[in-house]
Amino acid sequence: MLRHHAQGAMQPGVSDVPERLLEDYRLEEMLRSPHRFIRPEPEAQQHSSLQWRHRVQYAVSHAVNAFYSLDPEVRKEVPVQYLLEKWWPRKATGFESILHYWDVKNKITDELSLAIAMNDDLKHPTILFEQWRTELPSLSMHLSMILQAAWQPEGWDSLLIQKYMVVHDPNVVEAFQHLVSVFCWEAFGKLPGMIEIYCLLEGRKIRYIPGRQSLVRSMDYIQLIRDSIPNAQKVDSDQFTVRDKARVHEEVDRWRSEIEPKKNWLM
């Protein structure tokens, strides 16, 4: 099922780079702090405000990857706290204070342990922290995504896609839902059965069940983003410019206000 129109674990130096390439991690970083692109802060302040979250996300991602790489029987003997500790920042650099450092550490440890326990029935991941890319012919572009964890539970004919986030961000959550829905449809020929997003600091688990109607809206969303990516024939870089980033937010806000979304969220 998973070798439909997708390429897994893409390596640097791929020659068939399309005119339009949307990469999930670049879009997510832009969406997290829209005010930084409309009214940019000094560069030093931007790095400071993001540094602790980046470092914690690094630790969470490695811990989840290491845990689910283990055999299901072995997992029972390995506390996720032990794995998280291996990659946790040793110093409070980038955090607001030493108290903030310990508050974040304790909260993330508790919530990640709880999330892992809730998934005890999931045995062998179908995809685990792999970068995949697929073509979207109708939009004349390619979409690249890093899938943290994808499962095909017993009795399912579709995938359960999971994402582990440090901080809840509604813009990132919405974008992920759209990107995953379109990606799975184009790459695997089937929508995911469910999308789960864990927002660890808030202790939130968000579930989304995509459908054919929501897929149309997801395609519209990605087309809107695509139209804000610089044309490779006109510029030297495919990176979002400040003007592009501001336009993305303006267009997404306008688009969201015009279309009443279907309620597919299970909070």
N, C-alpha and C positions, 0 to 999 in steps of 0.2 A: 504493500500500500504506500510506503513512504518513498518509493523511487518513481514518482510520477513525472513532474516537471521541475524537480528541485535538485540543487547541487549542494551536498553537505560538506561541512568543514572546508570552506573556501580558503585557498592559500594565496598569499601575496603574489602579485605579478601576473594575475589572470589577464589574458590578452583581449578577451571579448568584452571589454568594458562598454556598457551601453551609454547612449546619450543622456539618459536619465537614470540615476541610481539613488534610491532612497535607503539610507541605513538607519536602523531603528535607534541605535545608541546616540547618534548625532541629533536626531529629532527629539529624543527624550531630554537631552541636556538643554536644548534650546527651550523646550516647553516648561521646564521646571521653574525658570525665573524670567518671565516675560518682561518685567520692569527693567531688567538689566540691559535689554536691547532697545527699549523705547526711551528710557532715561538711564543710560549706562553709568554705573558706579566706577570709581577709580579701579584699575586692574587689581591692585593689591587687596582691596576690599572684596572683590569678586572671588579671588582665590581663597581668602580667609573664610568666607561664608560657606564655601563649598567643600573645603578641605576635609572636615571631619566626616561629612556624609560620604564622600568618596572613599575614605579609608575604612569606614564601617561597612559600606557596600562590598568592598574588596574582601573583607573578612567573612561576611555572610555568604557571598558567592562561593568562596573557596570551601567553607565549611559544608554547605549544602552539596556541592559537587563531591567532596570527599566522602560524605556520609552515604549518599546514594550510589557511589561507586562500589561500596562494600556489598558483599553478599547479604541478603536479607537476614540470615541467621546470625551473621557476625554483627550486624547493626544493633542487635539486642544487647550486645556486650560493650558497645562503644557509645558513651554519652555524647550528645551533640555539643555539650559545653566544652568537652575536651578538644574537639576539633575546632570550635570557634576560638578557643584560647590560643591555638597555634598561630592564627593569623591576625589576632586582635592587635591594634596599635599599642606599642609598648609605652608610648609617651602621650601626654594630653595635648600635644602640639596640634593646633587647628581647632580644638574644642573651645567652647566659650569659657570654661573654667575646669578645674579639677573635679568639682562637684558634678558638672555637666558630663564629664568623661565617665564617671562612675554610674550616674543615672542612666546614661545611654547604654552602657555595657550591661547593667543589670536587667534593664527592660528588654534589650535585644536577646539576651540569653534566655530569659523566661519565655518570651513570645516565640522564639525560634524552636525552643524545646517543645512547646505546646503544639506548634504547627507540625513538627515532625511526628509527634505522638498521634495526631489526628490522621496522619497518612500511613499508619502502621499496616493497613491492608494493601498498600501499593508495593509491589515486590521488585520488579525489574523495569527501569525506565526505558522507554523506546528511544528517546533522545535526551541527552544530558550535557548541557553547556556546549552545544555545537553551533557554529555559525552556518546558516543556510542561506541560499540565494535562489530566487525564482524569477521568471519573467512574467510580466503582466502585459500580455499582447494588446489588450483593449486600451491600455494607457501608454503603450510604447515606452515601457520603462522596466527596470529591474528593482526588486525589493530584497534587501538583505536583512536578516534577523538573527540574533543570538537567542536561541531557545534554551532557557535555563533547565526546564524539566518538562518532558512530555511523556504521558503514560497511555496505555491502552488497557484499562481495567477489564477484568474478566466479564465477559458478556457484552462488552461495548464493541461497536463497529467503527468508532471514531475516537479521536484523541482527547485526553484531558490535558490541557496546557496550564502550567503553573509558573508564576513569577513571584519572586521574593524581593520586596522593596523595603528600604530602610524607613523612608518617610512617605506618607500618603500625599499624592499630588493628583487632583482630579483631571488635570490636562494630560498627564502621563498615563493615567488609568484609561481614559477614553481613547487616546492614541493607540495604546497597546491592544485594546479590544478590536479596534478597526484593522490594525496591521496584521494581527494574528488571524482574524477571520478571513481576510483577503489572501494572506499568505497560504493558509491551509487549503483554501478553495483552489487556488491556482497550482500549488505545488503537489498536493495530494489528491485533488479531485473531490474533496469532501470538507465540509465545515467541521471545526472542532465540536465535540459533544458538549464541552464545558470549558470555560476559562476561569481559573482561580488566581486571584492576586492577594498576596499576604502583605499587609502594610504593618511592619513589625512594631515600630515605635508607638503607633496608635492602637495596636492590638486588634486590627480589623482584618477580616477575611471577606473579600468581595468575589462573588460568583456571577458569571455572565453566561447566558445560553444564547448563542447566535442562531439566526434563522435566515431564510431566503430574503425576507423583507429587510432585515438589518444589514444583510450583505450589500444590498443596493446602496444603502446609506454609507457603508464603510468604503465602497468604491468611490463614491462622491468625495468623501473625506480625503482619501489618498490622492485623488485627482487634484483637489485644491492644493494640497501640499506640493505635489509634483510641479504645479504651475509656478511655484515660488522658488524652485531650484534653478540656479543659473544655467543657461545653455552652454554646453561644453564647447560649442563652436564660437562663442562670443567672449568667453572669459577664460582666464588661465587656471581657475580653480573651480571645483564643484562644491566648495564650502558655502554655507549660508552667509550672506552678507548681513550687516546690521539692518539695511533696508528690507532685505528678504524676511528677516526674523520678525520685524515689526509688522510686515504685511501678512505673514502667516497668522499672527494673533488677531489682527483686524479682520481678516477674511473668515477665520474659524469662528470668531464671536458673531459675525454677521450671519454666517451659514447656520450656526446653532440656533440663533434667534428666529430664523425663518422656518426651520423644520422641527416639529415637535417629535422628539425621539420616542421610539417604542420602549416601553418599560421592560427591559430584560434583566435588570439587575436584581440579584438576591443578596441582601446585605445581612 
